[in-house]
Amino acid sequence: MTTFMDARSRGGKQVVWMDKLEDYSDTFYRKTKTILPHVARLCLVSTFLEDGIRMFYQWNEQRAYMDATWNCGYFLSTLFVVLNLFGQIIPCIMILLRRHVGIACGILCGIVLMQTVAYQILWDVQFLMRNLALAGGLLLLLAESRAEQGKTFLTAGLPSVGDEKRASNWLQLVGRILLVAMFVTLLHFDLSPLNLIQTVVGSVLITLITIGYKTKLSAFILVLWLAFWNVYLNAFWTIPANRPMRDFLKYDFFQTTSVIGGLLLIVAVGGGKISIDNKKKDW
């Protein structure tokens, strides 16, 4: 009997602890809700902005690489660089200005698909999963944009379309699932204590986000977790500019930053209707 009561007491303390964490995350969201979506969008498109700018500074190198890889000639290799440059910079500006977000997300998804084929990422599981995660972040961005449009319709006194709401909810679900792809690439399956802690903690959080349980809290904790390790492991600014390792670390840094942006969107909009959190409201 005593053991049972002790177990109930420990369980109650854990619930109180979780409730306090949720209160802290809710307080953070209330104080930052006016700027959080903007920061989330900036983080999410950061990898596209960096890649577009890199196309400008490495114009000749990128064109020569595509020509050597595909033997496509000067015109097509130059066209590829032009599409990557303007096809990333312009949609990113549209997203940050919240203008035609759906079209901008579609263009960026097209760029992701084009790069997957052009750079032969399709056969590299790690890079493929990172591109899938980028696509997941864009879907979350599209869902957030549609949710905002729904609020605008309601404010204007217009009826909100049910199909639009359902589409937004499914976009959120698929976006959450695709974000898992990025996190899997960050895991190190070995028995060292540090990597074991990262794997266990991160896996628990990403699972909670995927199924939509304590979604905002889990996403908030994972943002802090990833931000710390991103700065610690991918500090490209400490590497001299002439060393190849700098480019690798910069790529990893901005890819992870984009996923952090996707997680911040989850903090801002929650898990949506297709989540355990929403189902709990009906219980």
Contacts in CASP RR format, 6 or more apart in sequence:
PFRMAT RR
TARGET T0000
AUTHOR 0000-0000-0000
METHOD contacts of the structure
MODEL  1
MTTFMDARSRGGKQVVWMDKLEDYSDTFYRKTKTILPHVARLCLVSTFLE
DGIRMFYQWNEQRAYMDATWNCGYFLSTLFVVLNLFGQIIPCIMILLRRH
VGIACGILCGIVLMQTVAYQILWDVQFLMRNLALAGGLLLLLAESRAEQG
KTFLTAGLPSVGDEKRASNWLQLVGRILLVAMFVTLLHFDLSPLNLIQTV
VGSVLITLITIGYKTKLSAFILVLWLAFWNVYLNAFWTIPANRPMRDFLK
YDFFQTTSVIGGLLLIVAVGGGKISIDNKKKDW
18 214 0 8 1.000
18 217 0 8 1.000
21 217 0 8 1.000
21 221 0 8 1.000
22 214 0 8 1.000
22 216 0 8 1.000
22 217 0 8 1.000
25 216 0 8 1.000
25 217 0 8 1.000
25 220 0 8 1.000
25 267 0 8 1.000
26 216 0 8 1.000
28 220 0 8 1.000
29 36 0 8 1.000
29 216 0 8 1.000
29 267 0 8 1.000
29 268 0 8 1.000
32 39 0 8 1.000
33 268 0 8 1.000
36 264 0 8 1.000
36 267 0 8 1.000
36 268 0 8 1.000
37 144 0 8 1.000
37 265 0 8 1.000
37 268 0 8 1.000
38 96 0 8 1.000
39 261 0 8 1.000
39 264 0 8 1.000
40 261 0 8 1.000
40 262 0 8 1.000
40 264 0 8 1.000
40 265 0 8 1.000
40 267 0 8 1.000
40 268 0 8 1.000
41 95 0 8 1.000
41 96 0 8 1.000
41 141 0 8 1.000
41 261 0 8 1.000
41 265 0 8 1.000
42 96 0 8 1.000
43 257 0 8 1.000
43 258 0 8 1.000
43 260 0 8 1.000
43 261 0 8 1.000
43 262 0 8 1.000
43 264 0 8 1.000
44 95 0 8 1.000
44 137 0 8 1.000
44 138 0 8 1.000
44 140 0 8 1.000
44 141 0 8 1.000
44 258 0 8 1.000
44 261 0 8 1.000
44 262 0 8 1.000
44 264 0 8 1.000
44 265 0 8 1.000
45 91 0 8 1.000
45 92 0 8 1.000
45 95 0 8 1.000
45 96 0 8 1.000
45 108 0 8 1.000
45 258 0 8 1.000
46 254 0 8 1.000
46 257 0 8 1.000
46 258 0 8 1.000
47 134 0 8 1.000
47 254 0 8 1.000
47 255 0 8 1.000
47 257 0 8 1.000
47 258 0 8 1.000
48 88 0 8 1.000
48 91 0 8 1.000
48 92 0 8 1.000
48 108 0 8 1.000
48 111 0 8 1.000
48 258 0 8 1.000
49 88 0 8 1.000
49 89 0 8 1.000
49 92 0 8 1.000
50 250 0 8 1.000
50 254 0 8 1.000
51 84 0 8 1.000
51 88 0 8 1.000
51 254 0 8 1.000
52 84 0 8 1.000
52 85 0 8 1.000
52 87 0 8 1.000
52 88 0 8 1.000
52 89 0 8 1.000
53 89 0 8 1.000
54 62 0 8 1.000
55 62 0 8 1.000
55 81 0 8 1.000
55 84 0 8 1.000
55 85 0 8 1.000
55 88 0 8 1.000
56 85 0 8 1.000
59 81 0 8 1.000
62 80 0 8 1.000
62 81 0 8 1.000
62 84 0 8 1.000
63 74 0 8 1.000
63 77 0 8 1.000
63 78 0 8 1.000
63 80 0 8 1.000
63 81 0 8 1.000
64 77 0 8 1.000
66 72 0 8 1.000
66 76 0 8 1.000
66 77 0 8 1.000
66 80 0 8 1.000
66 81 0 8 1.000
66 118 0 8 1.000
67 73 0 8 1.000
67 74 0 8 1.000
67 77 0 8 1.000
69 118 0 8 1.000
69 120 0 8 1.000
70 76 0 8 1.000
70 77 0 8 1.000
70 118 0 8 1.000
72 80 0 8 1.000
80 114 0 8 1.000
80 118 0 8 1.000
83 111 0 8 1.000
83 114 0 8 1.000
84 111 0 8 1.000
84 114 0 8 1.000
84 115 0 8 1.000
87 107 0 8 1.000
87 108 0 8 1.000
87 111 0 8 1.000
88 108 0 8 1.000
88 111 0 8 1.000
90 104 0 8 1.000
90 107 0 8 1.000
91 103 0 8 1.000
91 104 0 8 1.000
91 105 0 8 1.000
91 106 0 8 1.000
91 107 0 8 1.000
91 108 0 8 1.000
91 111 0 8 1.000
92 104 0 8 1.000
92 108 0 8 1.000
94 100 0 8 1.000
94 101 0 8 1.000
94 103 0 8 1.000
94 104 0 8 1.000
95 101 0 8 1.000
95 104 0 8 1.000
95 105 0 8 1.000
95 141 0 8 1.000
98 145 0 8 1.000
98 148 0 8 1.000
101 141 0 8 1.000
101 142 0 8 1.000
101 145 0 8 1.000
102 142 0 8 1.000
102 145 0 8 1.000
105 138 0 8 1.000
105 139 0 8 1.000
105 141 0 8 1.000
105 142 0 8 1.000
105 145 0 8 1.000
106 138 0 8 1.000
108 138 0 8 1.000
109 135 0 8 1.000
109 138 0 8 1.000
112 131 0 8 1.000
112 134 0 8 1.000
112 135 0 8 1.000
112 138 0 8 1.000
115 121 0 8 1.000
115 131 0 8 1.000
116 122 0 8 1.000
116 128 0 8 1.000
116 131 0 8 1.000
119 127 0 8 1.000
121 127 0 8 1.000
121 128 0 8 1.000
121 131 0 8 1.000
122 128 0 8 1.000
126 185 0 8 1.000
129 181 0 8 1.000
129 182 0 8 1.000
129 184 0 8 1.000
129 185 0 8 1.000
130 181 0 8 1.000
130 182 0 8 1.000
130 185 0 8 1.000
130 255 0 8 1.000
132 178 0 8 1.000
132 181 0 8 1.000
132 182 0 8 1.000
133 178 0 8 1.000
133 179 0 8 1.000
133 180 0 8 1.000
133 181 0 8 1.000
133 182 0 8 1.000
133 183 0 8 1.000
133 185 0 8 1.000
133 255 0 8 1.000
133 258 0 8 1.000
133 259 0 8 1.000
134 182 0 8 1.000
134 255 0 8 1.000
134 258 0 8 1.000
135 175 0 8 1.000
135 178 0 8 1.000
136 174 0 8 1.000
136 175 0 8 1.000
136 177 0 8 1.000
136 178 0 8 1.000
136 179 0 8 1.000
136 262 0 8 1.000
137 175 0 8 1.000
137 178 0 8 1.000
137 179 0 8 1.000
137 258 0 8 1.000
137 259 0 8 1.000
137 261 0 8 1.000
137 262 0 8 1.000
137 265 0 8 1.000
139 171 0 8 1.000
139 172 0 8 1.000
139 174 0 8 1.000
139 175 0 8 1.000
139 178 0 8 1.000
140 171 0 8 1.000
140 172 0 8 1.000
140 175 0 8 1.000
140 176 0 8 1.000
140 179 0 8 1.000
140 262 0 8 1.000
140 265 0 8 1.000
140 266 0 8 1.000
140 269 0 8 1.000
141 262 0 8 1.000
141 265 0 8 1.000
142 171 0 8 1.000
143 168 0 8 1.000
143 169 0 8 1.000
143 171 0 8 1.000
143 172 0 8 1.000
143 175 0 8 1.000
143 269 0 8 1.000
144 265 0 8 1.000
144 268 0 8 1.000
144 269 0 8 1.000
146 164 0 8 1.000
146 167 0 8 1.000
146 168 0 8 1.000
146 171 0 8 1.000
147 168 0 8 1.000
147 269 0 8 1.000
149 164 0 8 1.000
150 160 0 8 1.000
150 164 0 8 1.000
150 165 0 8 1.000
153 159 0 8 1.000
153 160 0 8 1.000
153 161 0 8 1.000
154 160 0 8 1.000
165 273 0 8 1.000
166 273 0 8 1.000
169 272 0 8 1.000
169 273 0 8 1.000
169 274 0 8 1.000
170 274 0 8 1.000
172 269 0 8 1.000
172 270 0 8 1.000
172 271 0 8 1.000
172 272 0 8 1.000
172 274 0 8 1.000
173 272 0 8 1.000
173 274 0 8 1.000
173 275 0 8 1.000
176 209 0 8 1.000
176 210 0 8 1.000
176 212 0 8 1.000
176 266 0 8 1.000
176 271 0 8 1.000
177 210 0 8 1.000
179 206 0 8 1.000
179 209 0 8 1.000
179 259 0 8 1.000
179 262 0 8 1.000
179 263 0 8 1.000
180 206 0 8 1.000
180 210 0 8 1.000
182 255 0 8 1.000
182 256 0 8 1.000
182 259 0 8 1.000
183 202 0 8 1.000
183 206 0 8 1.000
183 259 0 8 1.000
186 198 0 8 1.000
186 226 0 8 1.000
186 229 0 8 1.000
186 256 0 8 1.000
187 198 0 8 1.000
187 199 0 8 1.000
187 202 0 8 1.000
187 203 0 8 1.000
188 195 0 8 1.000
188 198 0 8 1.000
188 199 0 8 1.000
189 195 0 8 1.000
189 199 0 8 1.000
190 196 0 8 1.000
198 229 0 8 1.000
201 225 0 8 1.000
202 222 0 8 1.000
202 225 0 8 1.000
205 218 0 8 1.000
205 221 0 8 1.000
205 222 0 8 1.000
205 225 0 8 1.000
206 218 0 8 1.000
206 222 0 8 1.000
208 214 0 8 1.000
208 215 0 8 1.000
208 218 0 8 1.000
209 215 0 8 1.000
209 218 0 8 1.000
209 219 0 8 1.000
209 222 0 8 1.000
209 263 0 8 1.000
209 266 0 8 1.000
211 275 0 8 1.000
211 276 0 8 1.000
212 218 0 8 1.000
212 271 0 8 1.000
212 275 0 8 1.000
212 276 0 8 1.000
212 277 0 8 1.000
213 275 0 8 1.000
213 276 0 8 1.000
213 277 0 8 1.000
214 277 0 8 1.000
215 266 0 8 1.000
215 270 0 8 1.000
215 271 0 8 1.000
215 272 0 8 1.000
215 275 0 8 1.000
215 277 0 8 1.000
216 266 0 8 1.000
216 267 0 8 1.000
216 270 0 8 1.000
216 271 0 8 1.000
219 263 0 8 1.000
219 264 0 8 1.000
219 266 0 8 1.000
219 267 0 8 1.000
219 270 0 8 1.000
220 263 0 8 1.000
220 267 0 8 1.000
222 263 0 8 1.000
223 260 0 8 1.000
223 261 0 8 1.000
223 263 0 8 1.000
223 264 0 8 1.000
223 267 0 8 1.000
226 256 0 8 1.000
226 259 0 8 1.000
226 260 0 8 1.000
226 263 0 8 1.000
227 260 0 8 1.000
230 252 0 8 1.000
230 253 0 8 1.000
230 256 0 8 1.000
230 257 0 8 1.000
230 260 0 8 1.000
233 252 0 8 1.000
234 249 0 8 1.000
234 250 0 8 1.000
234 252 0 8 1.000
234 253 0 8 1.000
234 256 0 8 1.000
235 249 0 8 1.000
235 253 0 8 1.000
236 246 0 8 1.000
236 247 0 8 1.000
236 249 0 8 1.000
236 250 0 8 1.000
236 253 0 8 1.000
239 245 0 8 1.000
239 246 0 8 1.000
239 249 0 8 1.000
240 246 0 8 1.000
270 277 0 8 1.000
271 277 0 8 1.000
271 278 0 8 1.000
272 278 0 8 1.000
END
